[in-house]
């Protein structure tokens, strides 16, 4: 499978911010000949605090994502939190993302599957990698074989996530593309009004994931991460993303060259 990257801001803050980021990502996609899928959420329903910014309403979000596709020709993805949302977004997005905390929700998975779109299921922080086979089976039960799995870290202690690289290889054995979410796995969830994070480590773990032949990588990116209204503490800047992208491609090249050893 062709390697690819999912990137974009955590949440839609404004049309202009989204289009600025999408334009930068389109330029990088062309410059480095790598497929980039643009990601932004119209709603973040699982924020830590009731006061946290959640996004825009669904129709406005879809209008902005449609504009991204029109102006950049990038594929787009967004997440859903309720089964009814799958039908609403299916004509706009190319990939439907299932949030990690909802990866076991049968009705949500079935609704996403029935759209015929690619369904990208984020592995729950509480899930063993081999148990994700049941989420994959739920999507395939509806006749949709287009399933991806995304690793975003596991919670082994209070307010922290740990990435087990064996887990990504175990999920690849399920016969579906596997993605490593380099920025969300840098979160230090809870323990504060908004999640904290250590984004300085994201580039290193992303290169490590590319080195073991992971199919895709996921980065939340922003022009000014510190000013972002959601996930500011674990996002990386577009500038940082541009600097590490050629290094990631080199690691992917090496992994493909020696894939017979995996």
Residue frames as qw, qx, qy, qz and C-alpha x, y, z in Angstrom:
[[0.000, 0.887, 0.461, 0.000, 0.00, 0.00, 0.00],
 [0.337, 0.610, -0.038, 0.716, 1.17, 3.51, -0.80],
 [0.384, -0.329, -0.507, 0.697, 2.30, 5.36, 2.30],
 [0.065, -0.720, -0.348, -0.597, 0.25, 8.38, 3.32],
 [0.217, -0.066, -0.502, 0.834, -0.12, 11.04, 5.99],
 [0.205, -0.783, -0.551, -0.204, -3.21, 12.41, 7.73],
 [0.382, -0.131, -0.244, 0.882, -2.65, 15.98, 8.88],
 [0.121, -0.644, -0.340, -0.675, -4.48, 19.13, 9.86],
 [0.173, -0.396, 0.425, -0.795, -5.72, 21.05, 12.89],
 [0.069, 0.126, 0.916, -0.374, -7.50, 19.30, 15.74],
 [0.195, 0.655, 0.679, -0.266, -10.71, 21.22, 15.22],
 [0.264, 0.603, 0.382, 0.649, -12.16, 23.72, 12.76],
 [0.265, -0.467, -0.338, 0.773, -11.53, 27.13, 14.32],
 [0.318, 0.707, 0.063, -0.628, -12.37, 29.29, 11.29],
 [0.805, 0.557, 0.202, 0.028, -12.57, 28.92, 7.54],
 [0.312, 0.884, -0.334, 0.093, -9.46, 31.03, 7.00],
 [0.403, -0.604, 0.682, -0.087, -7.31, 29.07, 9.45],
 [0.825, 0.099, 0.556, -0.035, -8.39, 25.76, 7.91],
 [0.703, 0.704, 0.087, 0.059, -7.74, 26.95, 4.34],
 [0.055, 0.874, -0.478, 0.063, -4.33, 28.37, 5.25],
 [0.554, -0.401, 0.728, -0.045, -3.26, 25.04, 6.78],
 [0.822, 0.335, 0.459, -0.039, -4.75, 23.04, 3.91],
 [0.516, 0.843, -0.151, 0.001, -2.89, 25.14, 1.34],
 [0.147, -0.737, 0.658, -0.055, 0.41, 24.55, 3.15],
 [0.686, -0.135, 0.712, -0.074, -0.25, 20.81, 3.32],
 [0.771, 0.593, 0.222, -0.059, -1.14, 20.70, -0.38],
 [0.296, 0.867, -0.401, 0.014, 2.16, 22.41, -1.21],
 [0.347, -0.540, 0.761, -0.089, 4.06, 19.87, 0.91],
 [0.817, 0.187, 0.530, -0.130, 2.18, 16.98, -0.67],
 [0.680, 0.733, -0.010, 0.008, 3.26, 18.18, -4.11],
 [0.044, 0.849, -0.521, 0.073, 6.81, 19.04, -3.03],
 [0.300, -0.440, 0.838, -0.123, 7.55, 15.65, -1.48],
 [0.559, 0.115, -0.677, -0.464, 5.22, 13.51, -3.63],
 [0.080, -0.082, -0.921, 0.373, 3.41, 12.11, -0.62],
 [0.333, -0.542, -0.612, -0.471, -0.34, 11.62, -0.26],
 [0.028, -0.014, -0.551, 0.834, -1.75, 13.85, 2.49],
 [0.262, -0.600, -0.708, -0.264, -5.32, 13.52, 3.75],
 [0.053, -0.406, 0.209, -0.888, -6.58, 16.70, 5.39],
 [0.442, -0.444, -0.767, 0.137, -8.13, 16.23, 8.84],
 [0.084, -0.207, 0.304, -0.926, -10.16, 18.63, 10.97],
 [0.097, -0.410, -0.885, 0.199, -13.04, 17.97, 13.35],
 [0.186, -0.558, -0.320, -0.743, -16.31, 19.89, 13.16],
 [0.617, -0.645, 0.054, -0.448, -16.95, 18.96, 16.80],
 [0.368, 0.271, -0.807, 0.374, -14.78, 17.60, 19.61],
 [0.664, -0.498, -0.275, -0.485, -17.39, 15.97, 21.80],
 [0.859, -0.335, -0.325, 0.211, -14.94, 14.47, 24.30],
 [0.228, 0.674, -0.300, 0.636, -13.17, 17.58, 25.57],
 [0.415, -0.063, -0.713, 0.562, -11.86, 17.57, 29.14],
 [0.001, 0.302, 0.457, -0.836, -13.77, 20.65, 30.34],
 [0.258, 0.716, 0.646, -0.063, -17.31, 21.85, 29.66],
 [0.025, 0.888, -0.005, -0.460, -15.71, 25.24, 28.93],
 [0.441, -0.279, 0.618, 0.587, -13.41, 23.89, 26.19],
 [0.422, 0.498, -0.275, -0.706, -13.88, 24.98, 22.57],
 [0.705, 0.107, 0.697, -0.075, -15.61, 22.22, 20.61],
 [0.308, 0.053, 0.685, 0.658, -15.77, 23.54, 17.03],
 [0.356, 0.136, -0.186, -0.906, -18.47, 24.57, 14.60],
 [0.746, 0.170, 0.463, -0.447, -21.80, 22.93, 13.89],
 [0.677, 0.011, 0.694, 0.245, -21.80, 20.02, 11.44],
 [0.565, 0.725, 0.375, 0.120, -23.18, 21.75, 8.33],
 [0.064, 0.967, -0.237, -0.069, -20.73, 24.65, 8.63],
 [0.523, -0.518, 0.645, 0.206, -17.90, 22.16, 9.17],
 [0.696, 0.271, 0.627, 0.224, -18.84, 20.21, 6.06],
 [0.392, 0.911, 0.124, 0.010, -19.05, 23.42, 4.03],
 [0.138, -0.871, 0.453, 0.131, -15.48, 24.30, 5.03],
 [0.607, -0.247, 0.727, 0.204, -14.19, 20.78, 4.38],
 [0.660, 0.585, 0.460, 0.102, -15.86, 20.85, 0.96],
 [0.218, 0.966, -0.134, -0.047, -14.00, 24.06, 0.23],
 [0.432, -0.614, 0.631, 0.196, -10.72, 22.40, 1.22],
 [0.689, 0.154, 0.678, 0.205, -11.38, 19.66, -1.33],
 [0.490, 0.824, 0.284, 0.035, -12.39, 22.17, -3.99],
 [0.080, 0.965, -0.248, -0.035, -9.36, 24.44, -3.56],
 [0.252, -0.662, 0.703, 0.058, -6.63, 21.86, -2.84],
 [0.790, 0.236, -0.485, -0.292, -7.91, 18.56, -4.25],
 [0.026, 0.318, -0.872, 0.372, -6.81, 16.89, -1.00],
 [0.555, -0.367, -0.729, -0.162, -8.87, 14.02, 0.36],
 [0.239, -0.494, 0.337, -0.765, -10.49, 14.91, 3.71],
 [0.532, -0.276, -0.794, 0.098, -11.46, 13.16, 6.91],
 [0.299, -0.471, 0.289, -0.778, -13.30, 14.09, 10.08],
 [0.116, -0.034, -0.948, 0.296, -14.55, 12.18, 13.10],
 [0.535, -0.415, -0.365, -0.639, -18.07, 11.33, 14.17],
 [0.095, -0.208, 0.757, -0.612, -19.48, 10.71, 17.63],
 [0.594, 0.217, 0.522, -0.573, -23.05, 9.64, 16.85],
 [0.502, 0.177, 0.803, 0.268, -24.34, 7.07, 14.31],
 [0.387, 0.810, 0.425, -0.116, -26.63, 9.60, 12.57],
 [0.042, -0.845, 0.277, 0.455, -23.63, 11.76, 11.67],
 [0.497, -0.152, 0.739, 0.429, -22.24, 9.09, 9.32],
 [0.419, 0.609, 0.640, 0.209, -25.02, 9.60, 6.80],
 [0.056, 0.964, 0.135, -0.221, -24.70, 13.38, 7.02],
 [0.201, -0.786, 0.435, 0.389, -20.97, 13.52, 6.28],
 [0.766, 0.025, 0.598, 0.235, -20.61, 10.67, 3.77],
 [0.590, 0.719, 0.297, 0.219, -20.94, 12.81, 0.64],
 [0.033, 0.973, -0.216, 0.077, -18.20, 15.19, 1.78],
 [0.397, -0.686, 0.609, 0.024, -15.45, 13.11, 3.38],
 [0.642, 0.419, -0.623, -0.157, -13.25, 10.38, 1.96],
 [0.488, 0.027, -0.804, 0.338, -12.46, 8.75, 5.30],
 [0.567, -0.676, -0.139, -0.450, -14.64, 8.55, 8.42],
 [0.296, 0.361, -0.710, 0.528, -12.68, 8.60, 11.66],
 [0.710, -0.548, -0.411, -0.164, -13.89, 6.82, 14.79],
 [0.143, -0.777, 0.426, -0.441, -12.51, 8.38, 18.01],
 [0.334, 0.268, -0.861, 0.275, -10.43, 6.16, 20.28],
 [0.265, -0.051, 0.678, -0.684, -12.87, 6.39, 23.18],
 [0.715, 0.259, 0.177, -0.624, -15.67, 5.15, 20.90],
 [0.263, 0.415, -0.803, -0.338, -13.88, 2.31, 19.12],
 [0.075, 0.081, 0.983, -0.144, -16.12, -0.33, 20.75],
 [0.435, 0.361, 0.342, -0.751, -19.42, 1.41, 19.93],
 [0.431, 0.184, 0.846, 0.252, -21.10, -1.10, 17.65],
 [0.354, 0.788, 0.493, -0.100, -23.83, 1.16, 16.26],
 [0.018, 0.880, -0.223, -0.419, -21.31, 3.88, 15.44],
 [0.293, -0.366, 0.776, 0.421, -19.03, 1.43, 13.61],
 [0.426, 0.389, 0.805, 0.139, -21.92, -0.10, 11.68],
 [0.270, 0.887, 0.273, -0.259, -23.25, 3.31, 10.63],
 [0.054, -0.764, 0.456, 0.453, -19.84, 4.37, 9.39],
 [0.389, -0.130, 0.856, 0.315, -19.35, 1.07, 7.58],
 [0.456, 0.569, 0.683, -0.041, -22.68, 1.29, 5.76],
 [0.212, 0.863, -0.061, -0.455, -21.58, 4.51, 4.03],
 [0.876, 0.413, 0.107, 0.224, -19.03, 2.53, 2.04],
 [0.150, 0.908, -0.321, 0.223, -16.31, 4.99, 2.99],
 [0.581, 0.231, -0.630, 0.460, -12.94, 4.08, 4.48],
 [0.617, -0.743, -0.126, -0.228, -13.43, 3.75, 8.23],
 [0.428, 0.455, -0.554, 0.551, -10.37, 4.73, 10.29],
 [0.722, -0.620, -0.279, -0.127, -10.76, 3.34, 13.80],
 [0.082, 0.682, -0.544, 0.482, -8.50, 4.78, 16.47],
 [0.651, -0.139, -0.719, 0.200, -7.45, 2.13, 18.97],
 [0.499, -0.810, -0.127, -0.282, -8.77, 2.94, 22.40],
 [0.051, 0.687, -0.590, 0.421, -6.21, 3.82, 25.06],
 [0.631, -0.304, 0.568, -0.433, -7.73, 0.95, 27.04],
 [0.928, 0.284, 0.021, -0.240, -7.56, -1.66, 24.26],
 [0.607, -0.345, 0.631, 0.338, -5.03, -4.40, 23.60],
 [0.210, 0.471, -0.517, -0.683, -3.93, -4.35, 19.95],
 [0.038, -0.025, -0.967, -0.250, -5.16, -7.90, 19.26],
 [0.181, 0.506, 0.749, -0.387, -8.64, -7.01, 20.53],
 [0.245, 0.501, -0.134, -0.819, -9.05, -4.47, 17.72],
 [0.007, -0.020, -0.901, -0.434, -9.94, -7.42, 15.51],
 [0.103, 0.545, 0.802, -0.223, -13.48, -7.15, 16.87],
 [0.162, 0.703, 0.084, -0.688, -13.79, -3.54, 15.72],
 [0.085, 0.348, -0.689, -0.630, -12.51, -4.56, 12.28],
 [0.056, 0.227, 0.964, 0.127, -15.02, -7.42, 12.16],
 [0.189, 0.639, 0.552, -0.502, -17.91, -5.06, 12.97],
 [0.231, 0.624, -0.248, -0.705, -17.08, -2.89, 9.95],
 [0.113, 0.231, -0.857, -0.446, -16.56, -5.86, 7.64],
 [0.244, 0.330, 0.875, -0.257, -19.84, -7.39, 8.86],
 [0.371, 0.699, 0.270, -0.549, -21.61, -4.62, 6.93],
 [0.763, 0.505, 0.335, 0.226, -19.82, -5.58, 3.72],
 [0.194, 0.954, -0.195, 0.119, -17.22, -2.80, 3.94],
 [0.910, -0.083, -0.078, 0.398, -13.62, -4.04, 3.77],
 [0.353, 0.662, -0.115, 0.652, -12.16, -0.53, 3.80],
 [0.642, -0.754, -0.137, 0.013, -10.87, -0.44, 7.38],
 [0.425, 0.556, -0.438, 0.564, -7.83, 1.32, 8.85],
 [0.688, -0.620, -0.326, 0.190, -6.56, 1.17, 12.43],
 [0.217, 0.764, -0.242, 0.557, -4.73, 3.99, 14.18],
 [0.691, -0.302, -0.465, 0.464, -2.46, 3.68, 17.19],
 [0.020, -0.811, 0.021, -0.584, -2.56, 6.65, 19.56],
 [0.086, 0.418, -0.680, 0.596, -0.94, 5.23, 22.66],
 [0.647, -0.404, -0.640, -0.085, -2.11, 3.23, 25.65],
 [0.313, -0.724, 0.239, -0.567, -2.75, 4.41, 29.18],
 [0.735, -0.046, -0.627, 0.255, -0.68, 2.53, 31.74],
 [0.388, -0.302, -0.494, 0.717, -0.78, 5.15, 34.47],
 [0.019, 0.827, 0.426, -0.367, -2.39, 8.37, 35.54],
 [0.190, 0.927, -0.012, -0.323, -2.39, 11.16, 32.90],
 [0.125, -0.600, 0.668, 0.422, 0.07, 9.52, 30.56],
 [0.890, 0.392, 0.025, -0.233, 0.20, 7.50, 27.33],
 [0.415, -0.491, 0.710, 0.288, 2.78, 4.93, 26.25],
 [0.709, 0.506, -0.281, -0.404, 3.35, 3.64, 22.71],
 [0.694, -0.227, 0.678, 0.086, 4.07, -0.07, 22.27],
 [0.316, 0.542, -0.527, -0.573, 5.54, -0.49, 18.80],
 [0.118, -0.010, 0.989, 0.087, 4.84, -4.21, 18.91],
 [0.383, 0.481, 0.626, -0.480, 1.16, -3.33, 19.00],
 [0.420, 0.636, -0.195, -0.618, 1.27, -1.68, 15.59],
 [0.201, 0.339, -0.867, -0.305, 2.86, -4.78, 14.05],
 [0.213, 0.196, 0.922, -0.256, 0.27, -6.96, 15.80],
 [0.454, 0.590, 0.341, -0.574, -2.54, -4.87, 14.30],
 [0.326, 0.541, -0.549, -0.548, -0.94, -5.15, 10.83],
 [0.066, -0.085, 0.992, 0.068, -1.38, -8.91, 11.19],
 [0.430, 0.454, 0.620, -0.474, -5.15, -8.27, 11.07],
 [0.451, 0.320, 0.665, 0.502, -4.68, -7.51, 7.35],
 [0.115, 0.926, 0.346, 0.093, -5.62, -3.82, 7.44],
 [0.399, 0.587, -0.165, 0.685, -3.55, -0.63, 7.02],
 [0.579, -0.634, -0.366, 0.360, -2.18, 0.70, 10.30],
 [0.186, 0.796, -0.021, 0.576, -1.46, 4.35, 11.10],
 [0.551, -0.303, -0.455, 0.630, 0.58, 5.85, 13.90],
 [0.099, -0.923, -0.239, -0.284, -0.83, 9.02, 15.45],
 [0.617, 0.188, -0.324, 0.692, 2.39, 10.81, 16.36],
 [0.033, -0.428, 0.185, -0.884, 0.88, 13.84, 18.05],
 [0.701, -0.477, -0.129, -0.513, -2.09, 12.45, 20.00],
 [0.886, -0.172, -0.375, 0.211, 0.21, 9.85, 21.53],
 [0.398, 0.270, -0.342, 0.807, 2.16, 12.77, 23.00],
 [0.423, -0.648, -0.149, -0.615, -0.83, 13.85, 25.10],
 [0.171, 0.003, -0.793, 0.584, -0.85, 13.85, 28.88],
 [0.339, -0.478, -0.547, -0.598, -4.63, 13.52, 29.13],
 [0.577, -0.702, -0.404, -0.110, -6.66, 14.85, 32.04],
 [0.649, -0.321, -0.281, 0.630, -5.20, 16.23, 35.22],
 [0.114, -0.269, 0.007, 0.956, -5.83, 19.80, 34.05],
 [0.465, 0.548, 0.285, -0.634, -8.60, 21.82, 32.42],
 [0.747, 0.587, -0.204, -0.237, -7.14, 20.81, 29.05],
 [0.968, -0.047, 0.068, 0.236, -4.77, 17.98, 28.16],
 [0.196, -0.826, 0.437, 0.298, -1.05, 18.64, 28.40],
 [0.921, 0.378, 0.067, 0.062, 1.54, 17.14, 26.09],
 [0.491, -0.589, 0.453, 0.453, 5.13, 16.61, 24.98],
 [0.721, 0.670, 0.113, -0.135, 5.10, 17.35, 21.21],
 [0.043, 0.808, -0.566, -0.159, 8.90, 17.63, 21.05],
 [0.454, -0.256, 0.851, 0.054, 9.07, 13.83, 21.00],
 [0.743, 0.474, 0.323, -0.345, 6.56, 13.36, 18.15],
 [0.511, 0.710, -0.421, -0.239, 9.11, 13.61, 15.30],
 [0.057, -0.479, 0.874, -0.061, 11.30, 10.89, 16.81],
 [0.536, 0.100, 0.791, -0.277, 8.48, 8.41, 17.36],
 [0.676, 0.614, 0.076, -0.401, 7.08, 9.16, 13.90],
 [0.363, 0.651, -0.646, -0.165, 10.41, 8.23, 12.33],
 [0.266, -0.242, 0.914, -0.190, 10.52, 5.08, 14.44],
 [0.668, 0.344, 0.533, -0.389, 7.02, 4.12, 13.23],
 [0.604, 0.687, -0.248, -0.319, 8.04, 4.73, 9.61],
 [0.065, 0.577, -0.814, -0.033, 11.08, 2.52, 10.19],
 [0.391, -0.018, 0.901, -0.186, 8.92, -0.49, 11.07],
 [0.000, 0.122, 0.800, 0.587, 6.83, -0.06, 7.93],
 [0.217, 0.529, 0.615, -0.544, 3.67, 1.53, 9.29],
 [0.383, 0.541, 0.627, 0.410, 1.30, 2.41, 6.42],
 [0.051, 0.795, 0.231, 0.559, 0.41, 5.93, 7.49],
 [0.370, -0.149, -0.452, 0.798, 1.24, 8.67, 9.95],
 [0.166, -0.830, -0.482, -0.226, -1.09, 11.14, 11.65],
 [0.375, -0.066, -0.250, 0.890, -0.06, 14.64, 12.73],
 [0.027, -0.902, -0.426, 0.071, -2.15, 17.44, 14.14],
 [0.491, 0.073, 0.113, 0.861, -0.63, 20.56, 12.65],
 [0.030, -0.918, -0.368, 0.142, -1.29, 24.25, 13.04],
 [0.407, 0.742, -0.067, 0.529, 0.27, 27.51, 11.87],
 [0.035, -0.552, 0.486, -0.677, 0.63, 28.59, 15.52],
 [0.575, -0.226, -0.786, 0.026, 0.09, 25.58, 17.82],
 [0.223, -0.159, -0.592, 0.758, 0.27, 27.65, 21.00],
 [0.309, 0.108, 0.054, -0.943, -2.74, 29.66, 19.78],
 [0.377, -0.142, -0.820, -0.406, -4.79, 26.61, 18.79],
 [0.559, -0.336, 0.131, -0.747, -8.17, 26.28, 20.50],
 [0.948, -0.178, 0.132, -0.230, -7.85, 22.52, 20.93],
 [0.952, -0.020, 0.080, 0.293, -4.86, 20.20, 21.53],
 [0.200, 0.938, -0.240, 0.151, -2.45, 23.14, 21.59],
 [0.480, -0.699, 0.528, -0.050, -0.12, 21.24, 23.91],
 [0.723, -0.138, 0.651, 0.185, 0.55, 18.29, 21.59],
 [0.662, 0.723, 0.197, 0.009, 0.29, 19.74, 18.07],
 [0.578, -0.246, 0.288, 0.723, 3.31, 20.54, 15.92],
 [0.206, 0.724, -0.050, -0.657, 3.73, 23.55, 13.67],
 [0.789, 0.605, 0.094, -0.053, 3.58, 23.39, 9.89],
 [0.208, 0.840, -0.498, 0.055, 7.22, 24.52, 9.91],
 [0.443, -0.430, 0.776, -0.130, 8.28, 21.55, 12.06],
 [0.826, 0.278, 0.462, -0.167, 6.20, 19.21, 9.93],
 [0.623, 0.764, -0.162, -0.049, 7.96, 20.41, 6.78],
 [0.013, -0.742, 0.664, -0.090, 11.40, 19.86, 8.37],
 [0.513, -0.258, 0.803, -0.159, 10.72, 16.29, 9.48],
 [0.822, 0.400, 0.160, -0.372, 8.79, 15.15, 6.40],
 [0.604, 0.605, -0.513, -0.077, 11.86, 14.30, 4.24],
 [0.099, -0.434, 0.847, -0.291, 13.37, 12.40, 7.18],
 [0.701, 0.080, 0.554, -0.443, 10.18, 10.38, 7.56],
 [0.793, 0.524, -0.124, -0.285, 10.21, 9.55, 3.85],
 [0.304, 0.593, -0.741, 0.083, 13.79, 8.29, 4.17],
 [0.360, -0.214, 0.824, -0.381, 12.76, 5.99, 7.02],
 [0.799, 0.313, 0.291, -0.424, 9.84, 4.69, 4.96],
 [0.623, 0.620, -0.448, -0.164, 12.21, 4.00, 2.07],
 [0.045, 0.463, -0.857, 0.220, 14.52, 2.02, 4.36],
 [0.587, -0.016, 0.667, -0.459, 11.61, 0.05, 5.83],
 [0.817, 0.453, 0.032, -0.354, 10.44, -0.92, 2.35],
 [0.421, 0.640, -0.642, -0.032, 13.95, -1.90, 1.28],
 [0.109, 0.280, -0.907, 0.295, 14.27, -4.31, 4.18],
 [0.686, -0.158, 0.112, -0.702, 10.64, -5.33, 4.59],
 [0.799, 0.090, -0.580, -0.134, 11.50, -8.99, 4.06],
 [0.331, 0.180, -0.745, 0.551, 13.01, -8.96, 7.54],
 [0.404, -0.201, 0.315, -0.835, 9.74, -7.95, 9.22]]
